Amino acid sequence: MKTVMFYEVAPDGLGKDRTFFEAHRDRLDAFHVRGVLLLAGPFADPTEGALGVFKDRQSAEEFIQGDPFVANGVVDKGRLVAWNEVLDPR
């Protein structure tokens, strides 16, 4: 079962995001290379937040714990939801 991570932007988060974007992107890339982060990105309106799709909950939790966006207040809230993906259930 996959896990979907939803991020909500902090009220002042968009003012800080550029400062921490490179480190955040490096973390996204590292988890993607490991094969545990399948998809990620902001919504078309960045004030609506972002999402990531992980192979499992443990990987999503690990990502959040070390994410520079979380540590530096770009993201206000995160939520993890178990997801039964039907097209590629691996």
Jmol script that loads the backbone (N, CA, C; Angstrom):
load data "model"
ATOM      1  N   MET A   1       0.847  -1.183   0.000  1.00  0.00           N
ATOM      2  CA  MET A   1       0.000   0.000   0.000  1.00  0.00           C
ATOM      3  C   MET A   1       0.888   1.241   0.000  1.00  0.00           C
ATOM      4  N   LYS A   2       0.578   2.159  -0.857  1.00  0.00           N
ATOM      5  CA  LYS A   2       1.352   3.390  -0.952  1.00  0.00           C
ATOM      6  C   LYS A   2       0.845   4.409   0.071  1.00  0.00           C
ATOM      7  N   THR A   3       1.617   5.471   0.251  1.00  0.00           N
ATOM      8  CA  THR A   3       1.252   6.551   1.174  1.00  0.00           C
ATOM      9  C   THR A   3       1.338   7.887   0.445  1.00  0.00           C
ATOM     10  N   VAL A   4       0.293   8.673   0.570  1.00  0.00           N
ATOM     11  CA  VAL A   4       0.279  10.014  -0.014  1.00  0.00           C
ATOM     12  C   VAL A   4       0.533  11.022   1.100  1.00  0.00           C
ATOM     13  N   MET A   5       1.494  11.908   0.867  1.00  0.00           N
ATOM     14  CA  MET A   5       1.850  12.955   1.816  1.00  0.00           C
ATOM     15  C   MET A   5       1.287  14.268   1.290  1.00  0.00           C
ATOM     16  N   PHE A   6       0.517  14.943   2.103  1.00  0.00           N
ATOM     17  CA  PHE A   6       0.010  16.269   1.762  1.00  0.00           C
ATOM     18  C   PHE A   6       0.710  17.295   2.651  1.00  0.00           C
ATOM     19  N   TYR A   7       1.248  18.331   2.050  1.00  0.00           N
ATOM     20  CA  TYR A   7       1.879  19.425   2.774  1.00  0.00           C
ATOM     21  C   TYR A   7       0.991  20.660   2.661  1.00  0.00           C
ATOM     22  N   GLU A   8       0.855  21.396   3.767  1.00  0.00           N
ATOM     23  CA  GLU A   8       0.212  22.704   3.760  1.00  0.00           C
ATOM     24  C   GLU A   8       1.281  23.752   4.018  1.00  0.00           C
ATOM     25  N   VAL A   9       1.251  24.814   3.249  1.00  0.00           N
ATOM     26  CA  VAL A   9       2.244  25.872   3.369  1.00  0.00           C
ATOM     27  C   VAL A   9       1.948  26.716   4.609  1.00  0.00           C
ATOM     28  N   ALA A  10       3.002  27.030   5.359  1.00  0.00           N
ATOM     29  CA  ALA A  10       2.863  27.909   6.521  1.00  0.00           C
ATOM     30  C   ALA A  10       2.454  29.306   6.040  1.00  0.00           C
ATOM     31  N   PRO A  11       1.802  30.093   6.901  1.00  0.00           N
ATOM     32  CA  PRO A  11       1.372  31.439   6.494  1.00  0.00           C
ATOM     33  C   PRO A  11       2.504  32.284   5.891  1.00  0.00           C
ATOM     34  N   ASP A  12       3.718  32.144   6.415  1.00  0.00           N
ATOM     35  CA  ASP A  12       4.857  32.890   5.867  1.00  0.00           C
ATOM     36  C   ASP A  12       5.802  31.975   5.084  1.00  0.00           C
ATOM     37  N   GLY A  13       5.339  30.780   4.744  1.00  0.00           N
ATOM     38  CA  GLY A  13       6.188  29.781   4.099  1.00  0.00           C
ATOM     39  C   GLY A  13       6.680  30.156   2.722  1.00  0.00           C
ATOM     40  N   LEU A  14       5.815  30.763   1.918  1.00  0.00           N
ATOM     41  CA  LEU A  14       6.239  31.114   0.564  1.00  0.00           C
ATOM     42  C   LEU A  14       7.319  32.185   0.567  1.00  0.00           C
ATOM     43  N   GLY A  15       7.449  32.904   1.645  1.00  0.00           N
ATOM     44  CA  GLY A  15       8.532  33.879   1.755  1.00  0.00           C
ATOM     45  C   GLY A  15       9.866  33.229   2.087  1.00  0.00           C
ATOM     46  N   LYS A  16       9.823  31.987   2.586  1.00  0.00           N
ATOM     47  CA  LYS A  16      11.045  31.278   2.985  1.00  0.00           C
ATOM     48  C   LYS A  16      11.439  30.176   2.014  1.00  0.00           C
ATOM     49  N   ASP A  17      10.543  29.783   1.124  1.00  0.00           N
ATOM     50  CA  ASP A  17      10.767  28.571   0.339  1.00  0.00           C
ATOM     51  C   ASP A  17      12.020  28.616  -0.529  1.00  0.00           C
ATOM     52  N   ARG A  18      12.342  29.746  -1.117  1.00  0.00           N
ATOM     53  CA  ARG A  18      13.526  29.829  -1.986  1.00  0.00           C
ATOM     54  C   ARG A  18      14.817  29.592  -1.204  1.00  0.00           C
ATOM     55  N   THR A  19      14.858  30.020   0.037  1.00  0.00           N
ATOM     56  CA  THR A  19      16.056  29.845   0.856  1.00  0.00           C
ATOM     57  C   THR A  19      16.375  28.365   1.061  1.00  0.00           C
ATOM     58  N   PHE A  20      15.347  27.543   1.215  1.00  0.00           N
ATOM     59  CA  PHE A  20      15.540  26.137   1.552  1.00  0.00           C
ATOM     60  C   PHE A  20      15.207  25.181   0.405  1.00  0.00           C
ATOM     61  N   PHE A  21      14.899  25.747  -0.777  1.00  0.00           N
ATOM     62  CA  PHE A  21      14.457  24.899  -1.890  1.00  0.00           C
ATOM     63  C   PHE A  21      15.530  23.911  -2.343  1.00  0.00           C
ATOM     64  N   GLU A  22      16.765  24.348  -2.486  1.00  0.00           N
ATOM     65  CA  GLU A  22      17.813  23.458  -2.994  1.00  0.00           C
ATOM     66  C   GLU A  22      17.989  22.242  -2.093  1.00  0.00           C
ATOM     67  N   ALA A  23      18.031  22.443  -0.788  1.00  0.00           N
ATOM     68  CA  ALA A  23      18.176  21.318   0.144  1.00  0.00           C
ATOM     69  C   ALA A  23      16.943  20.417   0.113  1.00  0.00           C
ATOM     70  N   HIS A  24      15.768  21.025   0.003  1.00  0.00           N
ATOM     71  CA  HIS A  24      14.521  20.257  -0.100  1.00  0.00           C
ATOM     72  C   HIS A  24      14.532  19.426  -1.386  1.00  0.00           C
ATOM     73  N   ARG A  25      14.934  20.035  -2.486  1.00  0.00           N
ATOM     74  CA  ARG A  25      14.979  19.325  -3.776  1.00  0.00           C
ATOM     75  C   ARG A  25      15.994  18.191  -3.746  1.00  0.00           C
ATOM     76  N   ASP A  26      17.136  18.421  -3.106  1.00  0.00           N
ATOM     77  CA  ASP A  26      18.137  17.354  -2.976  1.00  0.00           C
ATOM     78  C   ASP A  26      17.552  16.152  -2.237  1.00  0.00           C
ATOM     79  N   ARG A  27      16.754  16.433  -1.218  1.00  0.00           N
ATOM     80  CA  ARG A  27      16.129  15.342  -0.449  1.00  0.00           C
ATOM     81  C   ARG A  27      15.097  14.615  -1.315  1.00  0.00           C
ATOM     82  N   LEU A  28      14.293  15.360  -2.060  1.00  0.00           N
ATOM     83  CA  LEU A  28      13.342  14.737  -2.989  1.00  0.00           C
ATOM     84  C   LEU A  28      14.074  13.811  -3.952  1.00  0.00           C
ATOM     85  N   ASP A  29      15.148  14.310  -4.553  1.00  0.00           N
ATOM     86  CA  ASP A  29      15.905  13.521  -5.523  1.00  0.00           C
ATOM     87  C   ASP A  29      16.499  12.265  -4.889  1.00  0.00           C
ATOM     88  N   ALA A  30      17.033  12.386  -3.691  1.00  0.00           N
ATOM     89  CA  ALA A  30      17.639  11.233  -3.018  1.00  0.00           C
ATOM     90  C   ALA A  30      16.602  10.141  -2.743  1.00  0.00           C
ATOM     91  N   PHE A  31      15.421  10.522  -2.298  1.00  0.00           N
ATOM     92  CA  PHE A  31      14.375   9.535  -2.024  1.00  0.00           C
ATOM     93  C   PHE A  31      13.846   8.938  -3.334  1.00  0.00           C
ATOM     94  N   HIS A  32      13.813   9.740  -4.383  1.00  0.00           N
ATOM     95  CA  HIS A  32      13.373   9.231  -5.681  1.00  0.00           C
ATOM     96  C   HIS A  32      14.378   8.213  -6.224  1.00  0.00           C
ATOM     97  N   VAL A  33      15.657   8.513  -6.125  1.00  0.00           N
ATOM     98  CA  VAL A  33      16.697   7.597  -6.579  1.00  0.00           C
ATOM     99  C   VAL A  33      16.633   6.280  -5.814  1.00  0.00           C
ATOM    100  N   ARG A  34      16.320   6.343  -4.535  1.00  0.00           N
ATOM    101  CA  ARG A  34      16.166   5.124  -3.721  1.00  0.00           C
ATOM    102  C   ARG A  34      14.951   4.303  -4.139  1.00  0.00           C
ATOM    103  N   GLY A  35      14.049   4.914  -4.888  1.00  0.00           N
ATOM    104  CA  GLY A  35      12.862   4.209  -5.343  1.00  0.00           C
ATOM    105  C   GLY A  35      11.705   4.229  -4.376  1.00  0.00           C
ATOM    106  N   VAL A  36      11.773   5.072  -3.336  1.00  0.00           N
ATOM    107  CA  VAL A  36      10.700   5.112  -2.339  1.00  0.00           C
ATOM    108  C   VAL A  36       9.778   6.314  -2.509  1.00  0.00           C
ATOM    109  N   LEU A  37      10.212   7.326  -3.256  1.00  0.00           N
ATOM    110  CA  LEU A  37       9.373   8.476  -3.590  1.00  0.00           C
ATOM    111  C   LEU A  37       9.033   8.372  -5.071  1.00  0.00           C
ATOM    112  N   LEU A  38       7.759   8.179  -5.368  1.00  0.00           N
ATOM    113  CA  LEU A  38       7.334   7.926  -6.741  1.00  0.00           C
ATOM    114  C   LEU A  38       6.982   9.200  -7.498  1.00  0.00           C
ATOM    115  N   LEU A  39       6.309  10.113  -6.836  1.00  0.00           N
ATOM    116  CA  LEU A  39       5.863  11.376  -7.432  1.00  0.00           C
ATOM    117  C   LEU A  39       5.892  12.455  -6.369  1.00  0.00           C
ATOM    118  N   ALA A  40       6.154  13.694  -6.779  1.00  0.00           N
ATOM    119  CA  ALA A  40       6.120  14.801  -5.815  1.00  0.00           C
ATOM    120  C   ALA A  40       6.009  16.119  -6.554  1.00  0.00           C
ATOM    121  N   GLY A  41       5.389  17.090  -5.898  1.00  0.00           N
ATOM    122  CA  GLY A  41       5.349  18.424  -6.463  1.00  0.00           C
ATOM    123  C   GLY A  41       4.272  19.284  -5.853  1.00  0.00           C
ATOM    124  N   PRO A  42       4.392  20.594  -6.087  1.00  0.00           N
ATOM    125  CA  PRO A  42       3.388  21.526  -5.580  1.00  0.00           C
ATOM    126  C   PRO A  42       2.145  21.510  -6.468  1.00  0.00           C
ATOM    127  N   PHE A  43       1.044  21.949  -5.918  1.00  0.00           N
ATOM    128  CA  PHE A  43      -0.163  22.138  -6.709  1.00  0.00           C
ATOM    129  C   PHE A  43       0.042  23.359  -7.608  1.00  0.00           C
ATOM    130  N   ALA A  44      -0.788  23.496  -8.642  1.00  0.00           N
ATOM    131  CA  ALA A  44      -0.657  24.612  -9.585  1.00  0.00           C
ATOM    132  C   ALA A  44      -0.660  25.950  -8.863  1.00  0.00           C
ATOM    133  N   ASP A  45      -1.484  26.064  -7.838  1.00  0.00           N
ATOM    134  CA  ASP A  45      -1.474  27.240  -6.964  1.00  0.00           C
ATOM    135  C   ASP A  45      -0.651  26.850  -5.740  1.00  0.00           C
ATOM    136  N   PRO A  46       0.601  27.319  -5.632  1.00  0.00           N
ATOM    137  CA  PRO A  46       1.472  26.876  -4.542  1.00  0.00           C
ATOM    138  C   PRO A  46       0.937  27.174  -3.141  1.00  0.00           C
ATOM    139  N   THR A  47       0.003  28.094  -3.013  1.00  0.00           N
ATOM    140  CA  THR A  47      -0.567  28.353  -1.690  1.00  0.00           C
ATOM    141  C   THR A  47      -1.432  27.182  -1.222  1.00  0.00           C
ATOM    142  N   GLU A  48      -1.812  26.292  -2.150  1.00  0.00           N
ATOM    143  CA  GLU A  48      -2.611  25.117  -1.799  1.00  0.00           C
ATOM    144  C   GLU A  48      -1.749  23.958  -1.312  1.00  0.00           C
ATOM    145  N   GLY A  49      -0.426  24.101  -1.359  1.00  0.00           N
ATOM    146  CA  GLY A  49       0.457  23.085  -0.833  1.00  0.00           C
ATOM    147  C   GLY A  49       1.047  22.179  -1.892  1.00  0.00           C
ATOM    148  N   ALA A  50       1.383  20.963  -1.468  1.00  0.00           N
ATOM    149  CA  ALA A  50       2.064  20.013  -2.336  1.00  0.00           C
ATOM    150  C   ALA A  50       1.715  18.601  -1.895  1.00  0.00           C
ATOM    151  N   LEU A  51       2.094  17.636  -2.746  1.00  0.00           N
ATOM    152  CA  LEU A  51       1.906  16.247  -2.356  1.00  0.00           C
ATOM    153  C   LEU A  51       3.074  15.407  -2.823  1.00  0.00           C
ATOM    154  N   GLY A  52       3.219  14.264  -2.181  1.00  0.00           N
ATOM    155  CA  GLY A  52       4.204  13.274  -2.576  1.00  0.00           C
ATOM    156  C   GLY A  52       3.574  11.903  -2.444  1.00  0.00           C
ATOM    157  N   VAL A  53       3.957  10.992  -3.317  1.00  0.00           N
ATOM    158  CA  VAL A  53       3.470   9.617  -3.249  1.00  0.00           C
ATOM    159  C   VAL A  53       4.676   8.727  -2.953  1.00  0.00           C
ATOM    160  N   PHE A  54       4.592   8.011  -1.846  1.00  0.00           N
ATOM    161  CA  PHE A  54       5.672   7.145  -1.381  1.00  0.00           C
ATOM    162  C   PHE A  54       5.264   5.680  -1.470  1.00  0.00           C
ATOM    163  N   LYS A  55       6.256   4.809  -1.563  1.00  0.00           N
ATOM    164  CA  LYS A  55       5.986   3.367  -1.623  1.00  0.00           C
ATOM    165  C   LYS A  55       5.394   2.849  -0.320  1.00  0.00           C
ATOM    166  N   ASP A  56       5.719   3.518   0.804  1.00  0.00           N
ATOM    167  CA  ASP A  56       5.213   3.060   2.102  1.00  0.00           C
ATOM    168  C   ASP A  56       5.247   4.206   3.110  1.00  0.00           C
ATOM    169  N   ARG A  57       4.571   4.003   4.211  1.00  0.00           N
ATOM    170  CA  ARG A  57       4.461   5.033   5.250  1.00  0.00           C
ATOM    171  C   ARG A  57       5.817   5.337   5.902  1.00  0.00           C
ATOM    172  N   GLN A  58       6.594   4.301   6.140  1.00  0.00           N
ATOM    173  CA  GLN A  58       7.893   4.489   6.790  1.00  0.00           C
ATOM    174  C   GLN A  58       8.769   5.455   5.990  1.00  0.00           C
ATOM    175  N   SER A  59       8.792   5.318   4.677  1.00  0.00           N
ATOM    176  CA  SER A  59       9.590   6.215   3.836  1.00  0.00           C
ATOM    177  C   SER A  59       9.067   7.643   3.892  1.00  0.00           C
ATOM    178  N   ALA A  60       7.745   7.797   3.897  1.00  0.00           N
ATOM    179  CA  ALA A  60       7.147   9.131   3.991  1.00  0.00           C
ATOM    180  C   ALA A  60       7.503   9.792   5.323  1.00  0.00           C
ATOM    181  N   GLU A  61       7.412   9.034   6.406  1.00  0.00           N
ATOM    182  CA  GLU A  61       7.750   9.579   7.726  1.00  0.00           C
ATOM    183  C   GLU A  61       9.224   9.969   7.786  1.00  0.00           C
ATOM    184  N   GLU A  62      10.092   9.132   7.224  1.00  0.00           N
ATOM    185  CA  GLU A  62      11.521   9.437   7.197  1.00  0.00           C
ATOM    186  C   GLU A  62      11.780  10.720   6.413  1.00  0.00           C
ATOM    187  N   PHE A  63      11.102  10.871   5.278  1.00  0.00           N
ATOM    188  CA  PHE A  63      11.270  12.073   4.468  1.00  0.00           C
ATOM    189  C   PHE A  63      10.898  13.322   5.259  1.00  0.00           C
ATOM    190  N   ILE A  64       9.728  13.292   5.872  1.00  0.00           N
ATOM    191  CA  ILE A  64       9.225  14.448   6.624  1.00  0.00           C
ATOM    192  C   ILE A  64      10.171  14.821   7.758  1.00  0.00           C
ATOM    193  N   GLN A  65      10.674  13.819   8.476  1.00  0.00           N
ATOM    194  CA  GLN A  65      11.529  14.085   9.642  1.00  0.00           C
ATOM    195  C   GLN A  65      12.793  14.854   9.294  1.00  0.00           C
ATOM    196  N   GLY A  66      13.305  14.699   8.081  1.00  0.00           N
ATOM    197  CA  GLY A  66      14.532  15.395   7.719  1.00  0.00           C
ATOM    198  C   GLY A  66      14.356  16.455   6.651  1.00  0.00           C
ATOM    199  N   ASP A  67      13.125  16.778   6.311  1.00  0.00           N
ATOM    200  CA  ASP A  67      12.882  17.735   5.227  1.00  0.00           C
ATOM    201  C   ASP A  67      13.176  19.166   5.679  1.00  0.00           C
ATOM    202  N   PRO A  68      14.052  19.873   4.968  1.00  0.00           N
ATOM    203  CA  PRO A  68      14.351  21.263   5.316  1.00  0.00           C
ATOM    204  C   PRO A  68      13.122  22.173   5.285  1.00  0.00           C
ATOM    205  N   PHE A  69      12.142  21.880   4.453  1.00  0.00           N
ATOM    206  CA  PHE A  69      10.919  22.690   4.441  1.00  0.00           C
ATOM    207  C   PHE A  69      10.161  22.561   5.758  1.00  0.00           C
ATOM    208  N   VAL A  70      10.172  21.388   6.348  1.00  0.00           N
ATOM    209  CA  VAL A  70       9.505  21.180   7.638  1.00  0.00           C
ATOM    210  C   VAL A  70      10.339  21.813   8.758  1.00  0.00           C
ATOM    211  N   ALA A  71      11.628  21.528   8.759  1.00  0.00           N
ATOM    212  CA  ALA A  71      12.513  22.019   9.815  1.00  0.00           C
ATOM    213  C   ALA A  71      12.589  23.538   9.877  1.00  0.00           C
ATOM    214  N   ASN A  72      12.372  24.199   8.746  1.00  0.00           N
ATOM    215  CA  ASN A  72      12.535  25.656   8.688  1.00  0.00           C
ATOM    216  C   ASN A  72      11.232  26.418   8.498  1.00  0.00           C
ATOM    217  N   GLY A  73      10.108  25.757   8.713  1.00  0.00           N
ATOM    218  CA  GLY A  73       8.830  26.447   8.750  1.00  0.00           C
ATOM    219  C   GLY A  73       8.226  26.846   7.411  1.00  0.00           C
ATOM    220  N   VAL A  74       8.694  26.246   6.322  1.00  0.00           N
ATOM    221  CA  VAL A  74       8.043  26.508   5.032  1.00  0.00           C
ATOM    222  C   VAL A  74       6.695  25.786   5.019  1.00  0.00           C
ATOM    223  N   VAL A  75       6.706  24.579   5.573  1.00  0.00           N
ATOM    224  CA  VAL A  75       5.502  23.765   5.673  1.00  0.00           C
ATOM    225  C   VAL A  75       4.951  23.877   7.090  1.00  0.00           C
ATOM    226  N   ASP A  76       3.665  24.136   7.179  1.00  0.00           N
ATOM    227  CA  ASP A  76       2.991  24.278   8.467  1.00  0.00           C
ATOM    228  C   ASP A  76       2.464  22.942   8.966  1.00  0.00           C
ATOM    229  N   LYS A  77       1.831  22.185   8.074  1.00  0.00           N
ATOM    230  CA  LYS A  77       1.220  20.923   8.449  1.00  0.00           C
ATOM    231  C   LYS A  77       1.474  19.894   7.364  1.00  0.00           C
ATOM    232  N   GLY A  78       1.599  18.653   7.811  1.00  0.00           N
ATOM    233  CA  GLY A  78       1.696  17.536   6.888  1.00  0.00           C
ATOM    234  C   GLY A  78       0.690  16.479   7.290  1.00  0.00           C
ATOM    235  N   ARG A  79       0.247  15.728   6.303  1.00  0.00           N
ATOM    236  CA  ARG A  79      -0.728  14.669   6.575  1.00  0.00           C
ATOM    237  C   ARG A  79      -0.367  13.478   5.708  1.00  0.00           C
ATOM    238  N   LEU A  80      -0.426  12.277   6.278  1.00  0.00           N
ATOM    239  CA  LEU A  80      -0.154  11.059   5.540  1.00  0.00           C
ATOM    240  C   LEU A  80      -1.442  10.247   5.433  1.00  0.00           C
ATOM    241  N   VAL A  81      -1.700   9.739   4.226  1.00  0.00           N
ATOM    242  CA  VAL A  81      -2.903   8.962   3.970  1.00  0.00           C
ATOM    243  C   VAL A  81      -2.517   7.691   3.223  1.00  0.00           C
ATOM    244  N   ALA A  82      -2.951   6.532   3.728  1.00  0.00           N
ATOM    245  CA  ALA A  82      -2.726   5.268   3.025  1.00  0.00           C
ATOM    246  C   ALA A  82      -3.563   5.262   1.753  1.00  0.00           C
ATOM    247  N   TRP A  83      -2.967   4.700   0.672  1.00  0.00           N
ATOM    248  CA  TRP A  83      -3.621   4.760  -0.633  1.00  0.00           C
ATOM    249  C   TRP A  83      -3.499   3.428  -1.354  1.00  0.00           C
ATOM    250  N   ASN A  84      -4.617   2.904  -1.800  1.00  0.00           N
ATOM    251  CA  ASN A  84      -4.658   1.674  -2.588  1.00  0.00           C
ATOM    252  C   ASN A  84      -4.641   2.023  -4.071  1.00  0.00           C
ATOM    253  N   GLU A  85      -3.462   2.130  -4.636  1.00  0.00           N
ATOM    254  CA  GLU A  85      -3.323   2.491  -6.045  1.00  0.00           C
ATOM    255  C   GLU A  85      -3.636   1.271  -6.894  1.00  0.00           C
ATOM    256  N   VAL A  86      -4.499   1.403  -7.906  1.00  0.00           N
ATOM    257  CA  VAL A  86      -4.965   0.241  -8.659  1.00  0.00           C
ATOM    258  C   VAL A  86      -4.238   0.016  -9.996  1.00  0.00           C
ATOM    259  N   LEU A  87      -3.622   1.039 -10.576  1.00  0.00           N
ATOM    260  CA  LEU A  87      -2.988   0.865 -11.878  1.00  0.00           C
ATOM    261  C   LEU A  87      -1.587   0.265 -11.788  1.00  0.00           C
ATOM    262  N   ASP A  88      -0.869   0.582 -10.734  1.00  0.00           N
ATOM    263  CA  ASP A  88       0.479   0.039 -10.524  1.00  0.00           C
ATOM    264  C   ASP A  88       0.636  -0.288  -9.041  1.00  0.00           C
ATOM    265  N   PRO A  89       0.007  -1.356  -8.576  1.00  0.00           N
ATOM    266  CA  PRO A  89      -0.026  -1.642  -7.141  1.00  0.00           C
ATOM    267  C   PRO A  89       1.288  -2.157  -6.534  1.00  0.00           C
ATOM    268  N   ARG A  90       2.380  -2.196  -7.303  1.00  0.00           N
ATOM    269  CA  ARG A  90       3.662  -2.672  -6.754  1.00  0.00           C
ATOM    270  C   ARG A  90       4.179  -1.804  -5.652  1.00  0.00           C
TER     271      ARG A  90
END
end "model"
wireframe off; spacefill off
backbone 0.3
color backbone group
